[in-house]
């Protein structure tokens, strides 16, 4: 695997040359966008985003706790009076 290009641009530079930033990300690089000298945003390839967030999972899979299968839990219903009145 080769070195990943990281390019830093100001928000003004980004707005004026979005296609150059897209080109860096399309080639597998990262673009850091700064605002008043502070990094605020990162433009990364979608494959990298999916790897970092495991975006292939749905919300149920993301929240599921496989270790909870070892416990037998019977939730009880609680009626709350006067809520939303």
N, C-alpha and C positions, 0 to 999 in steps of 0.2 A: 504494500500500500504506500503511495507517495505522500509527500507532504501536502497538507491542506493549506490553501491560500487563505489568509485572513487579511481583509482590507478594512480600514477604518475611514469613514467619511463623515462629514458634518451633515446635519439634516438638510441644510441648504444645498450641498453638493448632491445629496441623494435625490432631492426633488428635481434638480436640474439635469440629472443623468441617471434615471432609474434603469435604463437599459444596460448601462455598464455594471450596475450592482446586480441585476438579474443574471448577466453573463457570468459573473464570478460565482454566484450560487449554482447556476446551471452546470458549471464545471466542477462542482463539489466543494467550493470554497464557502467562506463565511464573510458576511459584511456586517461590521459593527457600525451602527449609526449613532452619532453623538448629538447632544443638545447642550449647548453652552459648555462644551468641553467634557461632559460626562456621558459615558455610554448609556444609551436608553433603550435601544432596540437591536435585534440581531436578525439578519436575513440568512436563512440556512436552507439547504435542499430539503424537499419534503421527505425523502427517505431518512434523512438524519433526524428530522422532527418526529417521524413515526417511531424510529428506534428509541429516541429519548423519552417519548410519552407512551410508547406501546399503544399507539392509537388504533391498532387493529382490534383491541378489546372493546366490548360494549360495556355499558355502565354496570350491568349486573356482574359481569366477570371481574371488572375492576374493583368492585366493592366486596366481592365474595371473599370470605376467609375460610380456606380449606381446613384449617386447624379447628374450626368451630364444629366440624362434623363429628368430633369426638364427644360433644356434649349434647344431651337431650334437653332441649329448652322448650317449655310450654309457655308462650306469652299469655298474659291475662289482659282482658280488655278493661280499661278504666274509662268510665263516663264522667265527664267534667261538666258541671251545670253552670250555665250563665256565660259560657265562652262565646264571644262574637255578638253578644246582645248589645 
